[in-house]
Amino acid sequence: MLYVSWDPILISISFVVAFIAAFVALDSATKISASSFGRALFWRIGGGATLGMGIWSMHFVGMLSMKMPVVMHYNIVLTIASFWVALIAATLALNVAVSKETLSFQRLALATVLLSGGVVTMHSLGMMALTDHITLFWNTPRLISSVVIAFFASGLALWLAFGRKLVRHHAFINHVLAALVMGVTICAMHYLAMSAVQFSDSHEGMGIVVRGNAPSAMHSSVSETGLSIWVSTSTLIVLGIMLFISLIDSQIRTSRLNESLHALNLQLEKQAWFDPLTDLPNRLQFDNRLDKCLSDAMTTHSRFALLFMDLDRFKEVNDVWGHHVGDLLLKSVATRLQACLHAKMTLARLGGDEFILLVPESEGEDIALLAEHLVESVQIPFYELGHVIKVSLSVGISFFPSHGDCAQDLKFKADAAMYNVKQKGRNGWEIWHPAMEPLASMPPVYLTDVSVGQ
């Protein structure tokens, strides 16, 4: 029997190769469900090929760690065959495991048979690839034990990797742990199987005997040095490419996620500060602007106006043509009102058909002209979904500081002035005066002369 020694550094490298390959394969597998068909197909094939390459590389690095007092050569055909067996088996096993969101017992069993069978076959072909009259003596009980352990170790690795849903915010840690387990089990399969083999340069032995292929029989072989260069180069290229693609893909996903979060934040901010129907500032934003305007006006001793506006006959529009037409009308009204304003003014929708306007640094004559312009703009008929709709606008006005020094008083008095316009027949504007105050507590009276057209 030939004396065999082992290089601990190469044994460690074989484990590192298996671990990295398993990690890249698991990372690829987790990208499948969130990818398009083309990308998912790439990750299925790429992940399986990476795992197969890692298993194959780990095997031959382990073989290189074995030192014997003879020059070893490897048959190229059998070496390449072992490579394809590892790739196909790992790819099929990975795809069976990730074909559905949860790993059933039936698919776990099938994936385990594929992976363990591929590893055992790859290992056998790799051992048979030894040339130079090296004779292999297989210890039958140990060989059977290694096959059984290979099956259960493969099943354990697959279950830990795919048998439970990975927690997203712990995905990296889960990948590392699963890859460690898979790397350990792959190495355990290999070295347990290696322990079932003895080598000899004679034809004597016990147990199952498998003779190596002599150079005279196999003309194409590769030396240990050539195999080490081949294995290291091909493994580094494949793992490097997959890691690079995975990194780029992760960066793209992160960028898209950041863009989605930014868009979501903008949407949430818009919902918090703007009316969803008209895109005008909502009550909350208007109140903030009104408070700031009050503070500035008190500091500078300036004057500003508050206009409370309400559409006339809007309820009849909803009743006759439906709320979808009423919503379109409100959008059109908001557009017309905004066309009458300048940048310093703030128009907001309070809800329903109520609008409010803040006009900073304003005088009475300017506000009267503005109110008249607003009323006239709404008098022009609207055309919504083939319907001709005629509505009008009632506007109530209050001034700071003449009519109050707080937001509540100013809004109350502008609302009372608007209500006074409705009492007089609608379609107009009024500035609040003390005689209007009793009207604020009276319910509105809706006239029956509805002017709508179609």
Number of C-alpha atoms within 10 A of each C-alpha: 13 15 11 12 11 14 13 12 9 17 21 15 15 25 25 18 27 28 28 20 31 31 27 24 30 24 21 23 24 20 18 21 15 10 13 11 11 10 13 18 14 15 26 24 20 21 30 29 26 31 30 32 27 31 31 28 25 29 30 22 22 23 23 19 20 16 15 14 9 13 11 19 24 25 25 18 14 19 24 16 16 25 21 18 22 31 27 20 25 31 25 20 26 27 20 20 26 20 14 11 12 13 19 13 11 11 18 22 21 15 26 28 19 22 27 26 20 24 29 21 17 27 25 15 20 22 23 21 24 26 24 20 18 23 25 26 21 21 17 14 10 16 18 13 14 22 18 14 18 27 21 18 21 27 23 17 22 23 20 18 24 21 19 11 14 15 10 9 8 9 14 14 13 19 21 19 16 22 25 20 21 26 26 18 22 26 25 17 25 22 15 17 23 21 13 18 19 19 20 18 15 13 14 10 15 12 13 12 17 15 19 22 21 16 15 9 9 15 10 12 23 18 16 16 12 12 19 17 12 14 19 14 11 14 20 14 12 17 22 13 14 21 20 12 13 17 12 12 13 14 12 12 13 12 12 12 12 12 12 12 12 12 12 12 12 12 13 12 11 16 14 15 17 21 19 13 13 18 15 23 23 23 19 15 16 22 15 11 15 21 13 12 20 22 13 14 18 14 9 9 12 16 20 21 25 26 28 28 28 22 22 23 21 20 15 16 21 15 10 11 15 12 13 11 18 22 18 17 21 19 15 17 21 20 13 15 17 18 11 12 16 9 7 10 14 20 20 26 24 18 11 13 19 14 22 24 22 20 23 21 15 16 14 14 9 9 19 15 10 15 24 14 14 24 20 14 17 22 14 13 15 18 16 17 10 8 14 12 21 20 22 21 26 27 31 28 29 27 25 23 17 13 20 15 14 14 15 10 14 24 21 19 27 27 24 29 31 29 28 26 20 24 14 9 13 21 20 21 25 20 25 23 15 10 9 15 15 9 14 16 9 10 8 12 10 14 12 8 7 14 13 15 12 10
